[in-house]
Amino acid sequence: MKKEIKLTYLKKATKFLVKHSSVITENQVDALVIKFIKRKIYNLDENIDYKQMSGTISNVYRIRKGNIRIIVTLEDDEIIIEAIITDIGFRGDIYKK
């Protein structure tokens, strides 16, 4: 059964994309997240570098593209897979609060 995929950008991620549009675009991020969903949910052979974040939250993942990190929260229910792009940033700054 095919599920609908919904991508949601939080304000922090959108702000990074606007400021650094020459480094990575929203279309590129969309493609990376869709590849991640195909690999994680549908077990298709997609070449994507992702890792589950450690800690108490189990549905948060990091997608790596060069020195850019995309933090994604994955919500999977019966009909819709919602990927919430919570943050995008450079590798040195993304994990700092």
Steps between C-alpha positions, in 0.01 A plus 500: 500500500638837398490770762488872442822686586471839667808721550481779759771760557532670835591870513865435591553273197327742264715786631818300426382422146427867428837612635706223333314443173830483310610199710182290503150561364161390624463267199828329591386456861165361380681247279727392787209456742300301244804275438528453876131402526534254211799340673361502855131422447486314167843329525594606147865512398565876519844650552444729798712567809268507801531409865253470785573753774589356839310571818145459613338616176491216252338662196763771437756448222798685357552514123850594385580675171861618495542738793124566524288311756123470479314402816173320424222377728306214343133443587355186342133411524263292287451748214760778515874505560583846633862611495556813708824672406584653836844644426757536224854619560869451460659207683680714758189688609203269454528306826551807720200643682 
